[in-house]
Amino acid sequence: LGDRWTLLIVREALMGASRFTEFQRGLGSISTAVLTERLKSMAENGLLVRRSLSGKRGFEYFPTPACKELNAASSAKCCLVRKRSSSSISVT
């Protein structure tokens, strides 16, 4: 989960990306090797469901409930950090 790109891949999956090229387009500078590894790892760890494309080469990836929970947890943490950051700034 702590790997670089994982949370961004979660975001893309939850925004509707399911094909490799859709993830690549949404992530910009990620290398094909890294994206391939992350998608495979996330599927093995239960964050994504990996399905073969019928009659075609490649796979589709779909978010699991665990992926959605991870997104909710990371969003909550982000909001908490922002809240603490803004409350520690004093205005004079």
VMD Tcl script that draws the C-alpha trace (Angstrom):
set ca {
  {0.00 0.00 0.00}
  {2.86 2.33 0.66}
  {4.26 1.95 -2.83}
  {4.52 5.03 -4.95}
  {1.52 5.37 -7.29}
  {-0.82 3.04 -5.36}
  {-3.19 5.72 -4.08}
  {-3.22 7.42 -7.47}
  {-4.14 4.11 -9.11}
  {-6.92 3.72 -6.53}
  {-8.17 7.19 -7.47}
  {-8.15 6.34 -11.18}
  {-9.96 3.03 -10.61}
  {-12.66 4.76 -8.57}
  {-13.02 7.41 -11.27}
  {-13.80 4.68 -13.82}
  {-10.47 3.62 -15.33}
  {-10.46 -0.11 -16.02}
  {-8.06 -0.63 -18.93}
  {-4.28 -0.27 -18.82}
  {-4.31 2.65 -21.26}
  {-6.93 4.47 -19.19}
  {-4.74 4.19 -16.09}
  {-1.72 5.36 -18.09}
  {-3.60 8.36 -19.45}
  {-4.78 9.40 -15.99}
  {-1.39 8.94 -14.33}
  {0.79 10.60 -16.93}
  {4.42 9.89 -16.16}
  {4.16 6.36 -14.74}
  {6.24 3.83 -16.67}
  {4.53 0.82 -18.26}
  {6.65 -1.54 -16.15}
  {5.68 0.16 -12.88}
  {1.99 0.34 -13.81}
  {1.99 -3.34 -14.78}
  {3.61 -4.29 -11.46}
  {1.29 -2.10 -9.37}
  {-1.89 -3.36 -11.06}
  {-0.79 -6.97 -10.64}
  {0.18 -6.42 -7.00}
  {-3.05 -4.59 -6.19}
  {-5.07 -7.44 -7.73}
  {-3.10 -10.03 -5.73}
  {-3.71 -8.03 -2.53}
  {-7.45 -7.70 -3.05}
  {-7.69 -4.03 -3.98}
  {-8.59 -4.67 -7.62}
  {-10.33 -7.48 -9.46}
  {-8.41 -8.46 -12.58}
  {-10.44 -9.92 -15.47}
  {-9.21 -11.16 -18.84}
  {-10.69 -9.40 -21.83}
  {-12.72 -11.91 -23.81}
  {-11.32 -12.34 -27.29}
  {-8.66 -9.70 -26.72}
  {-5.23 -9.42 -25.21}
  {-5.03 -7.77 -21.82}
  {-7.03 -7.29 -18.67}
  {-9.60 -5.03 -17.09}
  {-9.34 -3.94 -13.47}
  {-12.19 -3.08 -11.14}
  {-12.10 -1.67 -7.60}
  {-13.08 -3.98 -4.75}
  {-14.80 -2.89 -1.53}
  {-11.32 -2.87 0.08}
  {-10.18 -0.38 -2.56}
  {-13.13 1.87 -1.78}
  {-12.38 1.65 1.95}
  {-8.73 2.53 1.35}
  {-9.80 5.58 -0.61}
  {-12.17 6.68 2.15}
  {-9.45 6.24 4.78}
  {-6.83 8.14 2.79}
  {-9.32 10.93 2.05}
  {-10.16 11.24 5.74}
  {-6.48 11.36 6.66}
  {-5.86 14.04 4.04}
  {-8.72 16.17 5.39}
  {-7.43 15.78 8.95}
  {-3.93 16.87 7.90}
  {-5.34 19.90 6.09}
  {-7.49 20.82 9.08}
  {-4.55 20.57 11.47}
  {-2.32 22.55 9.11}
  {-4.80 25.37 8.74}
  {-5.56 25.55 12.47}
  {-1.87 25.82 13.35}
  {-1.40 28.89 11.17}
  {-1.85 32.03 13.20}
  {-3.11 35.15 11.51}
  {-1.86 38.44 12.96}
}
mol new
graphics top color blue
foreach p $ca { graphics top sphere $p radius 0.5 }
foreach p [lrange $ca 0 end-1] q [lrange $ca 1 end] { graphics top cylinder $p $q radius 0.2 }
display resetview
